[in-house]
Amino acid sequence: MATPDFSDRLLSLGLARVSEAAAIACADFVGRGDEKAADQAAVDGMRRQLNMLDIQGVVVIGEGERDEAPMLYIGEEVGTGNGPAVDIALDPLEGTTLTARDMPNALAVVAMAPRGTLLHAPDVYMEKLAVGPGFKRGVVTLAMSPAERVSALASAKGVSTRDVTVCILDRERHEAMIAEVRSTGAKVRLITDGDVAGVMHCAEPSTGIDMYMGSGGAPEGVLAAAALKCMGGQIYGKLLFRNDDERGRAQKAGITNLERVYTRDDLVTGDVIFAATGVTDGSLLPGIRRTPDAITVETVLMRSKTGSVRRMSYTNPVR
């Protein structure tokens, strides 16, 4: 029997329920200081809801290799086994530390695309560079220095470098990059965690972020590319390897060119649906709201085929 075609319109609401379930499941752990418990609750909630979808799903970006993660591991099959064959990229709780400390921009994130269209990124670092929509392709590149990127983007925007804001993960490895960006007069928005949200900031005008740069997890790079495929914008990524074990992970994932620079459409080659639900308050989404009788969450649901961005509020009674 032929496999049903991928219908992003029909599956989109179901995917929103998946990210909502993960966020609601970890509501009790916001600000409680227990990262592992918060993450496990989100994983459990997301997995239960995924398995209700009529899909033949395979997790390609997940919680780690099978021997490292008991659930939502890379290669795990999810869904009812009916419906289209799809790739799933997910982070049930992007920002476990943010959640445990009740800090901004923790999200539950999931993307779905036809089978074979999401890069099977190994669990290594990736050098990332992203800008929002409205610029010609290659306005900034990984080959440029941080200062050159700022100057090029300022020129494309028709503004001074002092009017450019760059989002960077606050890590020791980024100290020279941060100093160089600031030397141009540009502003730097430092974030402690959550670089999927960091990249999404570039495509959301209300955040005031123009560009994201720096190294972070490669799996998160695929999720970020899925978001930008829907929102518009560019992202470039290059895998970074610290040792032979990490190179072996890439080769195991089928990656042969270890020096390749990936574009957004290399990381996500087909149509994609993306859903993110706020866990803690942030510049993209409000966090979980609780009353004695109900929990309310807000989700952004996006489709690359149409470029549609839908924001939904969901209230679940507490029984």
Solvent accessible surface area in square Angstrom, and as a share of the most:
residue,aa,sasa,rsa
1,M,240,1.07
2,A,91,0.70
3,T,70,0.41
4,P,66,0.41
5,D,129,0.67
6,F,38,0.16
7,S,38,0.24
8,D,3,0.01
9,R,175,0.64
10,L,139,0.69
11,L,22,0.11
12,S,8,0.05
13,L,89,0.44
14,G,9,0.09
15,L,0,0.00
16,A,0,0.00
17,R,124,0.45
18,V,0,0.00
19,S,0,0.00
20,E,14,0.06
21,A,24,0.19
22,A,0,0.00
23,A,0,0.00
24,I,33,0.17
25,A,32,0.25
26,C,0,0.00
27,A,9,0.07
28,D,80,0.41
29,F,59,0.25
30,V,36,0.21
31,G,41,0.39
32,R,175,0.64
33,G,56,0.54
34,D,66,0.34
35,E,69,0.31
36,K,175,0.74
37,A,28,0.22
38,A,0,0.00
39,D,34,0.18
40,Q,76,0.34
41,A,18,0.14
42,A,0,0.00
43,V,7,0.04
44,D,39,0.20
45,G,2,0.02
46,M,0,0.00
47,R,79,0.29
48,R,147,0.54
49,Q,35,0.15
50,L,0,0.00
51,N,56,0.29
52,M,128,0.57
53,L,19,0.09
54,D,83,0.43
55,I,0,0.00
56,Q,63,0.28
57,G,1,0.01
58,V,31,0.18
59,V,0,0.00
60,V,3,0.02
61,I,2,0.01
62,G,18,0.17
63,E,55,0.25
64,G,8,0.08
65,E,48,0.22
66,R,172,0.63
67,D,131,0.68
68,E,101,0.45
69,A,7,0.06
70,P,110,0.69
71,M,55,0.25
72,L,0,0.00
73,Y,32,0.12
74,I,44,0.23
75,G,41,0.40
76,E,10,0.04
77,E,140,0.63
78,V,5,0.03
79,G,18,0.17
80,T,64,0.37
81,G,47,0.45
82,N,93,0.47
83,G,15,0.14
84,P,12,0.08
85,A,26,0.20
86,V,0,0.00
87,D,0,0.00
88,I,0,0.00
89,A,0,0.00
90,L,3,0.01
91,D,24,0.12
92,P,0,0.00
93,L,4,0.02
94,E,6,0.03
95,G,10,0.09
96,T,37,0.22
97,T,29,0.17
98,L,6,0.03
99,T,0,0.00
100,A,4,0.03
101,R,160,0.58
102,D,87,0.45
103,M,56,0.25
104,P,80,0.50
105,N,23,0.12
106,A,0,0.00
107,L,3,0.01
108,A,0,0.00
109,V,0,0.00
110,V,0,0.00
111,A,0,0.00
112,M,0,0.00
113,A,0,0.00
114,P,35,0.22
115,R,108,0.39
116,G,58,0.56
117,T,25,0.14
118,L,5,0.03
119,L,31,0.16
120,H,78,0.35
121,A,2,0.02
122,P,6,0.04
123,D,69,0.36
124,V,5,0.03
125,Y,65,0.25
126,M,0,0.00
127,E,36,0.16
128,K,2,0.01
129,L,0,0.00
130,A,1,0.01
131,V,0,0.00
132,G,4,0.04
133,P,69,0.43
134,G,83,0.80
135,F,50,0.21
136,K,160,0.68
137,R,184,0.67
138,G,29,0.28
139,V,10,0.06
140,V,0,0.00
141,T,45,0.26
142,L,32,0.16
143,A,104,0.81
144,M,51,0.23
145,S,41,0.27
146,P,22,0.14
147,A,27,0.21
148,E,95,0.43
149,R,11,0.04
150,V,0,0.00
151,S,55,0.36
152,A,26,0.20
153,L,0,0.00
154,A,3,0.03
155,S,87,0.56
156,A,54,0.42
157,K,79,0.34
158,G,67,0.65
159,V,58,0.33
160,S,58,0.37
161,T,34,0.20
162,R,170,0.62
163,D,85,0.44
164,V,0,0.00
165,T,11,0.06
166,V,0,0.00
167,C,0,0.00
168,I,0,0.00
169,L,8,0.04
170,D,70,0.36
171,R,76,0.28
172,E,145,0.65
173,R,105,0.38
174,H,6,0.03
175,E,111,0.50
176,A,82,0.63
177,M,29,0.13
178,I,15,0.08
179,A,62,0.48
180,E,59,0.26
181,V,0,0.00
182,R,127,0.46
183,S,88,0.57
184,T,31,0.18
185,G,21,0.21
186,A,6,0.04
187,K,117,0.50
188,V,23,0.13
189,R,97,0.35
190,L,70,0.35
191,I,22,0.11
192,T,61,0.35
193,D,39,0.20
194,G,12,0.11
195,D,10,0.05
196,V,0,0.00
197,A,2,0.01
198,G,0,0.00
199,V,0,0.00
200,M,4,0.02
201,H,4,0.02
202,C,11,0.07
203,A,12,0.09
204,E,35,0.16
205,P,124,0.78
206,S,93,0.60
207,T,9,0.05
208,G,43,0.42
209,I,8,0.04
210,D,25,0.13
211,M,0,0.00
212,Y,0,0.00
213,M,0,0.00
214,G,1,0.01
215,S,7,0.05
216,G,3,0.03
217,G,20,0.19
218,A,0,0.00
219,P,18,0.11
220,E,46,0.20
221,G,0,0.00
222,V,0,0.00
223,L,1,0.01
224,A,1,0.00
225,A,0,0.00
226,A,1,0.00
227,A,0,0.00
228,L,0,0.00
229,K,37,0.16
230,C,6,0.03
231,M,36,0.16
232,G,19,0.18
233,G,9,0.09
234,Q,25,0.11
235,I,1,0.01
236,Y,21,0.08
237,G,0,0.00
238,K,54,0.23
239,L,4,0.02
240,L,61,0.30
241,F,38,0.16
242,R,163,0.60
243,N,70,0.36
244,D,112,0.58
245,D,90,0.46
246,E,9,0.04
247,R,89,0.32
248,G,32,0.31
249,R,73,0.27
250,A,0,0.00
251,Q,110,0.49
252,K,163,0.69
253,A,38,0.29
254,G,59,0.57
255,I,11,0.06
256,T,126,0.73
257,N,84,0.43
258,L,34,0.17
259,E,118,0.53
260,R,103,0.38
261,V,67,0.38
262,Y,8,0.03
263,T,24,0.14
264,R,58,0.21
265,D,65,0.34
266,D,42,0.22
267,L,0,0.00
268,V,0,0.00
269,T,85,0.49
270,G,18,0.17
271,D,53,0.27
272,V,0,0.00
273,I,0,0.00
274,F,0,0.00
275,A,0,0.00
276,A,0,0.00
277,T,0,0.00
278,G,0,0.00
279,V,2,0.01
280,T,4,0.02
281,D,71,0.37
282,G,28,0.27
283,S,51,0.33
284,L,12,0.06
285,L,5,0.02
286,P,51,0.32
287,G,3,0.03
288,I,21,0.11
289,R,120,0.44
290,R,118,0.43
291,T,78,0.45
292,P,129,0.81
293,D,106,0.55
294,A,17,0.13
295,I,15,0.07
296,T,39,0.22
297,V,2,0.01
298,E,42,0.19
299,T,0,0.00
300,V,5,0.03
301,L,4,0.02
302,M,1,0.00
303,R,30,0.11
304,S,21,0.13
305,K,117,0.50
306,T,82,0.48
307,G,41,0.39
308,S,37,0.24
309,V,75,0.43
310,R,123,0.45
311,R,109,0.40
312,M,39,0.17
313,S,83,0.54
314,Y,88,0.33
315,T,73,0.43
316,N,43,0.22
317,P,70,0.44
318,V,66,0.38
319,R,243,0.89
